[in-house]
Amino acid sequence: MSERKVLNKYYPPDFDPAKIPKLKLPKDRQYVVRLMAPFNMRCKTCGEYIYKGKKFNARKETVMNELYMGLPIFRFYIKCTRCLAEITFKTDPENTDYAMEHGATRNFQAEKLLEEEEKKITKDREEEELNNPMKVLENRTRDSKMEMEVLENLQELKELNQRQASVDFEGMLGTYKELEQRTKEQEKEEDERETREMLERALVKRLRDSDSDSDQESSSRPKKPSTDRPTDILTTDRLTDPQGLSVGGVKKAKVESWERSVGGLGGGGVLGTLVVRKKPVTSVPKPGTTVNPAGSNTQTVSKAAATVLMEATKPITAQNGSSSLSLLGAYSDSDDSNNSE
């Protein structure tokens, strides 16, 4: 099946095209072709109008014994769309057109008839002038006379129009100049307005770009985390005015959160004095008294703790002195209880 698509066929070596039988067809045989009506026509049988461009399935044949400069002439057969009467027309290569034969009449050919009449008159005149030189002179004289009459009539019409017409040329020129000046002013105003609008758009765009850049910079900047905590007041020295209001302060070095609330256990820390080494007892107790070594140590530790708390709560005392007094009273009560034990 793929052989039907190839361009070159296989011909065997013993192929002889002369042996192929020739198909004998008549010269006047007809073909069925699809065509459109070449002009407007009217059927002679039923009076139906057939307009130019209507499509038909026509039969085509070659006209025998008719040639025009070696070109064959073809005849077409169509049928009326109403009564199915046969209509024929053929090609006319001499006039590059179609000629109606029978079955219908051609419509709307007034222009064609006028052209044919002009051609006929010109042809008859040429035939007369061919063998009669006096006729040629007469025709030339008539033509020149007619031309002079036409020019005279034209000149009279021009003069009549000039006498009747009252045209103010100066006013026309002034009106034209005013109109031209007004047009130039309008164009100038339009150009200025367009320039102003372009500058305003550029300014608005520039402001928008600057606003967007500032927004991007503000969004790209990292937010500084707040380091203020409720317990920072213990590690900050603040100055107070006579009414007890805080004026300002200077923050100390950063310390850990547990050191802010409790303090360090080193020697230089706040709680460094709370740890006291136990000293050996050298005194001899009196007879009849009980020695309580733990009591003396407890009393010493409690006094040291009270001293450390007083130093640590100095900033608090500057803001609220009643709180420090209450704390000292609590520790003094605890010392008394320890002594009573």
TAMOBEL-V196155 format. One record per residue. N is the residue number from 0. SS is DSSP state (helix for helix, strand for strand, loop for the rest). PHI is phi in whole degrees, -180 to 180 (none if undefined). OMEGA is omega as a letter, one per 40 degrees, with the letter a starting at -180 (999 if undefined). Layout:
n:N ss:SS phi:PHI omega:OMEGA
n:N ss:SS phi:PHI omega:OMEGA
This chain:
n:0 ss:loop phi:none omega:a
n:1 ss:helix phi:-75 omega:a
n:2 ss:helix phi:-71 omega:a
n:3 ss:helix phi:-73 omega:a
n:4 ss:helix phi:-96 omega:a
n:5 ss:loop phi:-80 omega:i
n:6 ss:loop phi:-91 omega:a
n:7 ss:loop phi:-107 omega:i
n:8 ss:loop phi:-94 omega:i
n:9 ss:loop phi:-91 omega:i
n:10 ss:loop phi:-114 omega:i
n:11 ss:loop phi:-69 omega:a
n:12 ss:loop phi:-64 omega:a
n:13 ss:loop phi:-94 omega:a
n:14 ss:loop phi:-77 omega:a
n:15 ss:loop phi:-130 omega:a
n:16 ss:helix phi:-66 omega:i
n:17 ss:helix phi:-68 omega:a
n:18 ss:helix phi:-79 omega:a
n:19 ss:loop phi:-73 omega:a
n:20 ss:loop phi:-71 omega:a
n:21 ss:loop phi:-86 omega:i
n:22 ss:loop phi:-86 omega:a
n:23 ss:loop phi:-94 omega:i
n:24 ss:loop phi:-119 omega:i
n:25 ss:loop phi:-69 omega:a
n:26 ss:loop phi:-71 omega:a
n:27 ss:loop phi:-99 omega:a
n:28 ss:loop phi:-71 omega:a
n:29 ss:loop phi:-107 omega:i
n:30 ss:strand phi:-120 omega:i
n:31 ss:strand phi:-95 omega:a
n:32 ss:strand phi:-127 omega:i
n:33 ss:strand phi:-105 omega:a
n:34 ss:strand phi:-142 omega:i
n:35 ss:strand phi:-115 omega:a
n:36 ss:loop phi:-62 omega:a
n:37 ss:loop phi:-78 omega:a
n:38 ss:loop phi:-158 omega:i
n:39 ss:loop phi:-79 omega:a
n:40 ss:strand phi:-143 omega:i
n:41 ss:strand phi:-131 omega:a
n:42 ss:strand phi:-67 omega:i
n:43 ss:loop phi:-78 omega:a
n:44 ss:loop phi:-82 omega:a
n:45 ss:loop phi:-114 omega:a
n:46 ss:loop phi:78 omega:i
n:47 ss:loop phi:-73 omega:i
n:48 ss:strand phi:-87 omega:i
n:49 ss:strand phi:-117 omega:a
n:50 ss:loop phi:-91 omega:a
n:51 ss:loop phi:-66 omega:i
n:52 ss:loop phi:100 omega:i
n:53 ss:loop phi:-74 omega:a
n:54 ss:strand phi:-89 omega:i
n:55 ss:strand phi:-140 omega:i
n:56 ss:strand phi:-94 omega:a
n:57 ss:strand phi:-103 omega:i
n:58 ss:strand phi:-101 omega:a
n:59 ss:strand phi:-115 omega:i
n:60 ss:strand phi:-144 omega:i
n:61 ss:strand phi:-92 omega:a
n:62 ss:strand phi:-73 omega:a
n:63 ss:strand phi:-80 omega:i
n:64 ss:strand phi:64 omega:i
n:65 ss:strand phi:-133 omega:i
n:66 ss:strand phi:-138 omega:i
n:67 ss:strand phi:-128 omega:a
n:68 ss:loop phi:54 omega:i
n:69 ss:loop phi:82 omega:i
n:70 ss:strand phi:-94 omega:i
n:71 ss:strand phi:-74 omega:i
n:72 ss:strand phi:-110 omega:a
n:73 ss:strand phi:-110 omega:i
n:74 ss:strand phi:-115 omega:a
n:75 ss:strand phi:-122 omega:i
n:76 ss:strand phi:-116 omega:i
n:77 ss:strand phi:-128 omega:i
n:78 ss:strand phi:-121 omega:i
n:79 ss:loop phi:-64 omega:a
n:80 ss:loop phi:-74 omega:a
n:81 ss:loop phi:-109 omega:a
n:82 ss:loop phi:-105 omega:i
n:83 ss:loop phi:62 omega:i
n:84 ss:loop phi:-75 omega:a
n:85 ss:strand phi:-81 omega:i
n:86 ss:strand phi:-125 omega:a
n:87 ss:strand phi:-125 omega:i
n:88 ss:strand phi:-151 omega:a
n:89 ss:strand phi:-136 omega:a
n:90 ss:strand phi:-75 omega:i
n:91 ss:strand phi:-131 omega:a
n:92 ss:loop phi:-66 omega:i
n:93 ss:loop phi:-67 omega:i
n:94 ss:loop phi:-105 omega:a
n:95 ss:loop phi:49 omega:a
n:96 ss:strand phi:-153 omega:i
n:97 ss:strand phi:-116 omega:a
n:98 ss:strand phi:-118 omega:i
n:99 ss:strand phi:-76 omega:i
n:100 ss:strand phi:-101 omega:a
n:101 ss:strand phi:-158 omega:i
n:102 ss:loop phi:99 omega:a
n:103 ss:strand phi:-160 omega:i
n:104 ss:strand phi:-119 omega:a
n:105 ss:strand phi:-86 omega:a
n:106 ss:loop phi:-109 omega:i
n:107 ss:loop phi:56 omega:i
n:108 ss:loop phi:-125 omega:i
n:109 ss:helix phi:-64 omega:i
n:110 ss:helix phi:-63 omega:i
n:111 ss:helix phi:-68 omega:i
n:112 ss:helix phi:-65 omega:i
n:113 ss:helix phi:-65 omega:i
n:114 ss:helix phi:-64 omega:i
n:115 ss:helix phi:-65 omega:i
n:116 ss:helix phi:-66 omega:i
n:117 ss:helix phi:-64 omega:i
n:118 ss:helix phi:-63 omega:a
n:119 ss:helix phi:-68 omega:i
n:120 ss:helix phi:-64 omega:a
n:121 ss:helix phi:-64 omega:a
n:122 ss:helix phi:-68 omega:i
n:123 ss:helix phi:-64 omega:a
n:124 ss:helix phi:-67 omega:i
n:125 ss:helix phi:-65 omega:i
n:126 ss:helix phi:-67 omega:i
n:127 ss:helix phi:-69 omega:a
n:128 ss:helix phi:-75 omega:a
n:129 ss:helix phi:-68 omega:a
n:130 ss:helix phi:-114 omega:a
n:131 ss:loop phi:-135 omega:i
n:132 ss:helix phi:-67 omega:i
n:133 ss:helix phi:-65 omega:i
n:134 ss:helix phi:-67 omega:i
n:135 ss:helix phi:-65 omega:i
n:136 ss:helix phi:-65 omega:i
n:137 ss:helix phi:-62 omega:a
n:138 ss:helix phi:-66 omega:i
n:139 ss:helix phi:-68 omega:i
n:140 ss:helix phi:-62 omega:i
n:141 ss:helix phi:-63 omega:a
n:142 ss:helix phi:-66 omega:a
n:143 ss:helix phi:-68 omega:i
n:144 ss:helix phi:-63 omega:i
n:145 ss:helix phi:-64 omega:i
n:146 ss:helix phi:-65 omega:i
n:147 ss:helix phi:-66 omega:i
n:148 ss:helix phi:-64 omega:i
n:149 ss:helix phi:-65 omega:i
n:150 ss:helix phi:-68 omega:i
n:151 ss:helix phi:-64 omega:i
n:152 ss:helix phi:-62 omega:i
n:153 ss:helix phi:-66 omega:i
n:154 ss:helix phi:-67 omega:i
n:155 ss:helix phi:-62 omega:i
n:156 ss:helix phi:-64 omega:i
n:157 ss:helix phi:-67 omega:i
n:158 ss:helix phi:-64 omega:i
n:159 ss:helix phi:-62 omega:i
n:160 ss:helix phi:-67 omega:i
n:161 ss:helix phi:-69 omega:i
n:162 ss:helix phi:-69 omega:a
n:163 ss:helix phi:-81 omega:a
n:164 ss:loop phi:-85 omega:i
n:165 ss:loop phi:-118 omega:a
n:166 ss:loop phi:-112 omega:i
n:167 ss:loop phi:-93 omega:a
n:168 ss:helix phi:-68 omega:i
n:169 ss:helix phi:-64 omega:i
n:170 ss:helix phi:-64 omega:i
n:171 ss:helix phi:-64 omega:i
n:172 ss:helix phi:-65 omega:i
n:173 ss:helix phi:-64 omega:i
n:174 ss:helix phi:-62 omega:i
n:175 ss:helix phi:-65 omega:i
n:176 ss:helix phi:-65 omega:i
n:177 ss:helix phi:-62 omega:i
n:178 ss:helix phi:-61 omega:i
n:179 ss:helix phi:-65 omega:i
n:180 ss:helix phi:-65 omega:i
n:181 ss:helix phi:-64 omega:i
n:182 ss:helix phi:-65 omega:i
n:183 ss:helix phi:-64 omega:i
n:184 ss:helix phi:-63 omega:i
n:185 ss:helix phi:-62 omega:i
n:186 ss:helix phi:-63 omega:i
n:187 ss:helix phi:-64 omega:i
n:188 ss:helix phi:-63 omega:i
n:189 ss:helix phi:-63 omega:i
n:190 ss:helix phi:-63 omega:i
n:191 ss:helix phi:-64 omega:i
n:192 ss:helix phi:-64 omega:i
n:193 ss:helix phi:-64 omega:i
n:194 ss:helix phi:-64 omega:i
n:195 ss:helix phi:-64 omega:i
n:196 ss:helix phi:-65 omega:i
n:197 ss:helix phi:-65 omega:i
n:198 ss:helix phi:-65 omega:i
n:199 ss:helix phi:-64 omega:i
n:200 ss:helix phi:-64 omega:i
n:201 ss:helix phi:-65 omega:i
n:202 ss:helix phi:-66 omega:i
n:203 ss:helix phi:-63 omega:i
n:204 ss:helix phi:-65 omega:i
n:205 ss:helix phi:-64 omega:i
n:206 ss:helix phi:-65 omega:i
n:207 ss:helix phi:-64 omega:i
n:208 ss:helix phi:-63 omega:i
n:209 ss:helix phi:-66 omega:i
n:210 ss:helix phi:-64 omega:i
n:211 ss:helix phi:-66 omega:i
n:212 ss:helix phi:-64 omega:i
n:213 ss:helix phi:-66 omega:i
n:214 ss:helix phi:-65 omega:i
n:215 ss:helix phi:-66 omega:i
n:216 ss:helix phi:-64 omega:a
n:217 ss:helix phi:-67 omega:i
n:218 ss:helix phi:-75 omega:a
n:219 ss:helix phi:-79 omega:i
n:220 ss:loop phi:-70 omega:i
n:221 ss:loop phi:-72 omega:i
n:222 ss:loop phi:-74 omega:a
n:223 ss:loop phi:-75 omega:a
n:224 ss:loop phi:-66 omega:i
n:225 ss:loop phi:-76 omega:a
n:226 ss:loop phi:-102 omega:i
n:227 ss:loop phi:-75 omega:i
n:228 ss:loop phi:-129 omega:a
n:229 ss:helix phi:-60 omega:a
n:230 ss:helix phi:-91 omega:i
n:231 ss:helix phi:-68 omega:a
n:232 ss:helix phi:-66 omega:i
n:233 ss:helix phi:-74 omega:a
n:234 ss:helix phi:-110 omega:a
n:235 ss:strand phi:-122 omega:i
n:236 ss:strand phi:-93 omega:a
n:237 ss:strand phi:-115 omega:i
n:238 ss:strand phi:-96 omega:a
n:239 ss:strand phi:-120 omega:i
n:240 ss:loop phi:-84 omega:a
n:241 ss:loop phi:-59 omega:i
n:242 ss:loop phi:-79 omega:a
n:243 ss:loop phi:94 omega:a
n:244 ss:loop phi:-88 omega:a
n:245 ss:strand phi:-80 omega:a
n:246 ss:strand phi:-99 omega:a
n:247 ss:strand phi:179 omega:a
n:248 ss:strand phi:-161 omega:i
n:249 ss:strand phi:-121 omega:a
n:250 ss:strand phi:-77 omega:i
n:251 ss:loop phi:-84 omega:i
n:252 ss:loop phi:-66 omega:a
n:253 ss:loop phi:-70 omega:i
n:254 ss:loop phi:-125 omega:a
n:255 ss:loop phi:-72 omega:a
n:256 ss:helix phi:-66 omega:a
n:257 ss:helix phi:-74 omega:i
n:258 ss:helix phi:-72 omega:i
n:259 ss:helix phi:-66 omega:a
n:260 ss:helix phi:-87 omega:a
n:261 ss:loop phi:-110 omega:a
n:262 ss:loop phi:109 omega:i
n:263 ss:loop phi:-86 omega:i
n:264 ss:loop phi:-97 omega:i
n:265 ss:loop phi:-73 omega:a
n:266 ss:loop phi:-69 omega:a
n:267 ss:loop phi:-88 omega:a
n:268 ss:loop phi:-80 omega:a
n:269 ss:helix phi:-73 omega:a
n:270 ss:helix phi:-91 omega:a
n:271 ss:helix phi:-66 omega:a
n:272 ss:helix phi:-86 omega:i
n:273 ss:helix phi:-74 omega:i
n:274 ss:loop phi:-91 omega:a
n:275 ss:loop phi:-123 omega:i
n:276 ss:loop phi:-72 omega:a
n:277 ss:loop phi:-76 omega:a
n:278 ss:loop phi:-95 omega:i
n:279 ss:loop phi:-69 omega:a
n:280 ss:loop phi:-84 omega:a
n:281 ss:loop phi:-104 omega:a
n:282 ss:loop phi:-79 omega:a
n:283 ss:loop phi:-95 omega:i
n:284 ss:loop phi:-70 omega:i
n:285 ss:loop phi:-75 omega:i
n:286 ss:loop phi:-69 omega:i
n:287 ss:loop phi:89 omega:i
n:288 ss:loop phi:-117 omega:a
n:289 ss:loop phi:-100 omega:a
n:290 ss:loop phi:-96 omega:i
n:291 ss:loop phi:-119 omega:a
n:292 ss:helix phi:-65 omega:a
n:293 ss:helix phi:-70 omega:a
n:294 ss:helix phi:-66 omega:i
n:295 ss:helix phi:-65 omega:i
n:296 ss:helix phi:-64 omega:a
n:297 ss:helix phi:-65 omega:i
n:298 ss:helix phi:-63 omega:i
n:299 ss:helix phi:-63 omega:a
n:300 ss:helix phi:-65 omega:a
n:301 ss:helix phi:-67 omega:i
n:302 ss:helix phi:-66 omega:i
n:303 ss:helix phi:-63 omega:i
n:304 ss:helix phi:-65 omega:i
n:305 ss:helix phi:-64 omega:i
n:306 ss:helix phi:-64 omega:a
n:307 ss:helix phi:-64 omega:a
n:308 ss:helix phi:-67 omega:i
n:309 ss:helix phi:-64 omega:i
n:310 ss:helix phi:-68 omega:a
n:311 ss:helix phi:-74 omega:a
n:312 ss:loop phi:-100 omega:i
n:313 ss:helix phi:-62 omega:i
n:314 ss:helix phi:-60 omega:a
n:315 ss:helix phi:-66 omega:a
n:316 ss:helix phi:-65 omega:i
n:317 ss:helix phi:-66 omega:a
n:318 ss:helix phi:-90 omega:a
n:319 ss:loop phi:-145 omega:a
n:320 ss:helix phi:-74 omega:a
n:321 ss:helix phi:-68 omega:a
n:322 ss:helix phi:-67 omega:i
n:323 ss:helix phi:-67 omega:i
n:324 ss:helix phi:-64 omega:i
n:325 ss:helix phi:-66 omega:i
n:326 ss:helix phi:-66 omega:i
n:327 ss:helix phi:-66 omega:i
n:328 ss:helix phi:-65 omega:i
n:329 ss:helix phi:-66 omega:a
n:330 ss:helix phi:-71 omega:i
n:331 ss:helix phi:-66 omega:i
n:332 ss:helix phi:-66 omega:i
n:333 ss:helix phi:-68 omega:i
n:334 ss:helix phi:-67 omega:i
n:335 ss:helix phi:-65 omega:i
n:336 ss:helix phi:-66 omega:i
n:337 ss:helix phi:-67 omega:i
n:338 ss:helix phi:-67 omega:i
n:339 ss:helix phi:-64 omega:i
n:340 ss:loop phi:-66 omega:999
